[in-house]
Amino acid sequence: MQKVIILGAGLAGALLAVLLARRGYAPLVIERRPDPRASSEQAGRSINLALSDRGIVALQEAGVFARIEPLLIPMRGRQLHEADISPRFMSYGQRDEERIHSVSRRLLNRVLVDSAAANPAVKFLFDHRCVHLDPLDASITLVDEASGETRRESADVIIGCDGAGSRLRQCLVDAGLCEVSEEWLPHGYRELTLPAAADGRHALRADALHIWPRGGHMLIALPNLDGTFTCTLFLPHEGDPGFDRLGDADSVHGFFSQEFPDTVPLMPALAEEFLANPVGHMATVRCQPWHFRNRVLLLGDAAHAIVPFHGQGMNCAFEDCRELDSLIGTHGSDWEKVFAEFQTVRLPSANAIADMALENYVEMRDTVRDPRFALKKALAFELERVFPEHFIPRYSMVMFHPEISYAEAQRRGRIQDEVLESLTRGVERLEQVDRQQAHALVRARLAA
Ligand SMILES: Cc1cc2nc3c(=O)[nH]c(=O)nc-3n(C[C@H](O)[C@H](O)[C@H](O)COP(=O)(O)OP(=O)(O)OC[C@H]3O[C@@H](n4cnc5c(N)ncnc54)[C@H](O)[C@@H]3O)c2cc1C
């Protein structure tokens, strides 16, 4: 049997192991971190992610969703906390099933690793970091994180699921086999905890993703199963305001009291936690090609890391796994064909979601406050009700319609945006929109 190595037992690597084992392969999954099943439930910070339909479909097809569903908290919309206005709720979709779901990264990863390990064909090697790839003979050099000893592993095929800072990608670049571009955001992020209320329940409504949009920066909060929220502050690294100005408890308190006063009484350990937690960096990474012949493939963040503002990095990585699995179903172990077709199908979509994720940052921290945004959203929902075949709001296409590729969502979204823009120009209320013109425009531009 062919030997397959998956590098990285993160979200994509663990799901891919489940899928490859079902196809009859016996993958060796190599991960630099310890086995996530060994760490205690409470260990470390609780970091959560938004799971949406693309990810759910991939998990369902892999037969693991039943174990993940109990970990999910549905979020039906955004709860906006604007300065000096009472919070307002904006629904993500207009059907009851149109929700996204908050899930703990740690618990999700643990279930995926456990599901893969349930198949005796899958072998894991934890605490081993890949430091080098030799693409020609598909071999990698590993360092044992505990002893520092090195060893080599070779395979017929190596699939790099080693995340945004992929070592495998860097080795391909160093060997002149891949070109990469990295676009770093001048903004970083820091995670904080908003504890449960005294009665153990969530202190804010739990069926929403909370946003405190402030133009150049924002705070968001996603619910956890234990009644807490994980908050993330997105802020420029430097400037006023900027992370570089928030180096002590007084400046942190001053900043939060001014910008997000309603959160201060809810976070008693705010300054302490803020100063203890690291600042994360965000980049869009695009590279090409994603594979070297029939020997090496990059997948998930290793091939296309994106900024987190559409909540799609993991969903996209899961969709990658689903696509690769389907191509293996079609072409078997003709890896060159599988890898080349994988790139052809996925690259336009990876580029599209990378662009849309960057655009969504401006929407979340700024545009969402504009009354025209609410007007356009209401009109988009109305057009979707009248023309369900032809008009689906772009956010809904990305989050709730896995049958529409990211690339197609971006293409249709551009046209829809022009339609909405022209219909709402000089208009203040939904009743004022010219319905005849609206229907004619949708038929002319989107029904073709
Ligand atoms: C702040 C933030 C919020 C996000 N929110 C969302 C969200 O709401 N929804 C969403 O869909 N996505 C979100 N994402 C994106 C999501 O986290 C990633 O897209 C997803 O984790 C990609 O999965 P992956 O398996 O490709 O990489 P990872 O999950 O990063 O896994 C990579 C694995 O490889 C291992 N590894 C790395 N290097 C080596 C090496 N040299 N040797 C061995 N092992 C190695 C790592 O330890 C890790 O386990 C967010 C990202 C960030 C930063």
The ligand as a MOL file (V3000), in Angstrom:
LIG
                    3D

  0  0  0     0  0            999 V3000
M  V30 BEGIN CTAB
M  V30 COUNTS 53 58 0 0 0
M  V30 BEGIN ATOM
M  V30 1 C -8.0600 34.9050 15.4510 0
M  V30 2 C -8.5350 33.8900 14.4650 0
M  V30 3 C -9.8940 33.6240 14.3740 0
M  V30 4 C -10.3630 32.6910 13.4400 0
M  V30 5 N -11.6970 32.4700 13.3580 0
M  V30 6 C -12.1640 31.5980 12.4400 0
M  V30 7 C -13.5610 31.3310 12.3580 0
M  V30 8 O -14.3620 31.8950 13.1000 0
M  V30 9 N -13.9900 30.4600 11.4060 0
M  V30 10 C -13.1330 29.8290 10.5500 0
M  V30 11 O -13.5930 29.0600 9.6880 0
M  V30 12 N -11.8010 30.0560 10.6250 0
M  V30 13 C -11.3040 30.9100 11.5450 0
M  V30 14 N -9.9510 31.1230 11.6450 0
M  V30 15 C -9.0590 30.4340 10.7140 0
M  V30 16 C -8.7450 29.0070 11.1690 0
M  V30 17 O -8.1730 29.0270 12.4530 0
M  V30 18 C -7.7680 28.3480 10.1940 0
M  V30 19 O -8.1530 28.6140 8.8690 0
M  V30 20 C -7.7300 26.8410 10.4130 0
M  V30 21 O -7.2090 26.5580 11.6840 0
M  V30 22 C -6.8900 26.1860 9.3120 0
M  V30 23 O -6.7390 24.8180 9.5900 0
M  V30 24 P -5.3630 24.0900 9.2020 0
M  V30 25 O -5.5320 22.6810 9.6500 0
M  V30 26 O -5.0150 24.3810 7.8000 0
M  V30 27 O -4.2620 24.7990 10.1020 0
M  V30 28 P -4.1120 24.7340 11.6870 0
M  V30 29 O -5.4250 24.5370 12.3390 0
M  V30 30 O -3.3010 25.9190 12.0610 0
M  V30 31 O -3.2710 23.4130 11.9460 0
M  V30 32 C -1.9120 23.3070 11.6040 0
M  V30 33 C -1.3040 22.2140 12.4580 0
M  V30 34 O 0.0110 21.9380 11.9950 0
M  V30 35 C 0.8810 21.8660 13.1100 0
M  V30 36 N 2.2190 22.2450 12.6340 0
M  V30 37 C 2.6100 23.4690 12.2080 0
M  V30 38 N 3.9060 23.4380 11.8260 0
M  V30 39 C 4.3340 22.1750 12.0230 0
M  V30 40 C 5.5900 21.5350 11.8240 0
M  V30 41 N 6.6520 22.2050 11.3490 0
M  V30 42 N 5.6950 20.2180 12.1340 0
M  V30 43 C 4.6050 19.5360 12.6170 0
M  V30 44 N 3.3980 20.1010 12.8350 0
M  V30 45 C 3.2610 21.4070 12.5320 0
M  V30 46 C 0.3010 22.8580 14.1000 0
M  V30 47 O 0.7400 22.6100 15.4120 0
M  V30 48 C -1.1870 22.6360 13.9140 0
M  V30 49 O -1.6770 21.6200 14.7450 0
M  V30 50 C -9.4520 32.0400 12.5780 0
M  V30 51 C -8.0880 32.3060 12.6720 0
M  V30 52 C -7.6340 33.2170 13.5940 0
M  V30 53 C -6.1640 33.5100 13.6680 0
M  V30 END ATOM
M  V30 BEGIN BOND
M  V30 1 1 1 2
M  V30 2 1 2 3
M  V30 3 2 2 52
M  V30 4 2 3 4
M  V30 5 1 4 5
M  V30 6 1 4 50
M  V30 7 2 5 6
M  V30 8 1 6 7
M  V30 9 1 6 13
M  V30 10 2 7 8
M  V30 11 1 7 9
M  V30 12 1 9 10
M  V30 13 2 10 11
M  V30 14 1 10 12
M  V30 15 2 12 13
M  V30 16 1 13 14
M  V30 17 1 14 15
M  V30 18 1 14 50
M  V30 19 1 15 16
M  V30 20 1 16 17
M  V30 21 1 16 18
M  V30 22 1 18 19
M  V30 23 1 18 20
M  V30 24 1 20 21
M  V30 25 1 20 22
M  V30 26 1 22 23
M  V30 27 1 23 24
M  V30 28 2 24 25
M  V30 29 1 24 26
M  V30 30 1 24 27
M  V30 31 1 27 28
M  V30 32 2 28 29
M  V30 33 1 28 30
M  V30 34 1 28 31
M  V30 35 1 31 32
M  V30 36 1 32 33
M  V30 37 1 33 34
M  V30 38 1 33 48
M  V30 39 1 34 35
M  V30 40 1 35 36
M  V30 41 1 35 46
M  V30 42 1 36 37
M  V30 43 1 36 45
M  V30 44 2 37 38
M  V30 45 1 38 39
M  V30 46 1 39 40
M  V30 47 2 39 45
M  V30 48 1 40 41
M  V30 49 2 40 42
M  V30 50 1 42 43
M  V30 51 2 43 44
M  V30 52 1 44 45
M  V30 53 1 46 47
M  V30 54 1 46 48
M  V30 55 1 48 49
M  V30 56 2 50 51
M  V30 57 1 51 52
M  V30 58 1 52 53
M  V30 END BOND
M  V30 END CTAB
M  END
